Amino acid sequence: MQPPYNYPYQHAQERKGRGLGLVLIAIGLILMIIAVVLAYMEYINVSPLDKYLGLSPSINGVLELIGYVTYKSVFIVIIAWIGSMIMARGVQSYVGQGR
């Protein structure tokens, strides 16, 4: 019975794949943490209400506030989505090398 063609190099390739998987998991986790921190900072920040609504709320101020909140929400969601995709690829790479 003969060993596989790349027998001496098999373990090095597995470790490289696992290392890449761990790096991708770490990058994805960092992006997810950034998204959570940005969301929390926007949650505790009440200055946009004063800036857009002022003392007497008008329809223009309300629409500007809705646009601001939508812009910030979409930005945070995109960061979290990219982080979760990168983390999923890292898990796939890490688990896939264990076979």
C-alpha positions as CSV (number, residue, x, y, z in Angstrom):
1,M,0.0,0.0,0.0
2,Q,1.5,3.4,-1.1
3,P,1.0,6.6,0.8
4,P,-0.8,9.5,-1.0
5,Y,1.2,11.5,-3.6
6,N,1.7,14.5,-1.4
7,Y,2.2,12.5,1.9
8,P,5.1,14.5,3.4
9,Y,3.4,17.8,2.7
10,Q,-0.1,16.9,3.9
11,H,0.3,18.1,7.4
12,A,1.8,21.5,6.4
13,Q,-1.1,22.2,4.1
14,E,-3.6,21.4,6.9
15,R,-1.9,23.7,9.3
16,K,-1.8,26.5,6.8
17,G,-5.6,26.1,6.1
18,R,-6.3,26.1,9.8
19,G,-4.2,29.2,10.4
20,L,-6.0,31.0,7.6
21,G,-9.3,29.9,9.1
22,L,-8.4,31.3,12.5
23,V,-7.3,34.6,10.9
24,L,-10.6,34.9,9.0
25,I,-12.5,34.1,12.2
26,A,-10.6,36.8,14.1
27,I,-11.2,39.4,11.3
28,G,-14.9,38.6,11.2
29,L,-15.1,38.8,15.0
30,I,-13.4,42.2,15.0
31,L,-15.8,43.5,12.4
32,M,-18.8,42.2,14.5
33,I,-17.4,43.9,17.6
34,I,-17.0,47.2,15.7
35,A,-20.6,47.0,14.5
36,V,-21.8,46.4,18.1
37,V,-19.7,49.3,19.4
38,L,-21.0,51.7,16.7
39,A,-24.6,50.7,17.3
40,Y,-24.2,51.2,21.1
41,M,-22.5,54.6,20.5
42,E,-25.5,55.7,18.3
43,Y,-27.9,54.3,20.9
44,I,-26.4,56.4,23.8
45,N,-25.9,59.5,21.6
46,V,-29.0,61.8,21.7
47,S,-27.5,64.8,19.9
48,P,-29.1,64.0,16.5
49,L,-32.5,64.6,18.0
50,D,-31.5,68.1,19.1
51,K,-29.8,68.8,15.8
52,Y,-32.6,67.7,13.5
53,L,-35.7,68.4,15.5
54,G,-34.6,71.4,17.5
55,L,-37.2,73.1,19.7
56,S,-40.1,72.9,17.3
57,P,-40.2,69.7,15.2
58,S,-41.0,70.3,11.6
59,I,-41.7,67.8,8.8
60,N,-38.3,68.7,7.2
61,G,-36.5,68.0,10.5
62,V,-38.3,64.7,10.9
63,L,-37.4,63.6,7.4
64,E,-33.8,64.5,7.9
65,L,-33.7,62.5,11.1
66,I,-35.3,59.5,9.4
67,G,-32.6,59.8,6.7
68,Y,-29.8,60.0,9.2
69,V,-31.1,57.0,11.2
70,T,-31.5,55.0,8.0
71,Y,-28.0,55.8,6.8
72,K,-26.4,54.9,10.1
73,S,-28.5,51.7,10.4
74,V,-27.6,50.5,6.9
75,F,-23.9,51.2,7.5
76,I,-23.9,49.2,10.7
77,V,-25.9,46.3,9.1
78,I,-23.4,46.2,6.2
79,I,-20.4,46.0,8.6
80,A,-22.1,43.2,10.6
81,W,-23.0,41.3,7.5
82,I,-19.5,41.5,6.0
83,G,-18.1,40.4,9.4
84,S,-20.5,37.4,9.6
85,M,-19.6,36.3,6.0
86,I,-15.9,36.5,6.7
87,M,-16.3,34.6,10.0
88,A,-18.4,31.9,8.3
89,R,-15.7,31.4,5.6
90,G,-13.1,31.2,8.4
91,V,-15.1,28.5,10.2
92,Q,-15.6,26.6,6.9
93,S,-11.8,26.8,6.2
94,Y,-10.9,25.7,9.7
95,V,-13.4,22.8,9.9
96,G,-12.8,21.7,6.3
97,Q,-9.1,21.2,7.0
98,G,-9.8,18.7,9.8
99,R,-10.9,16.0,7.4
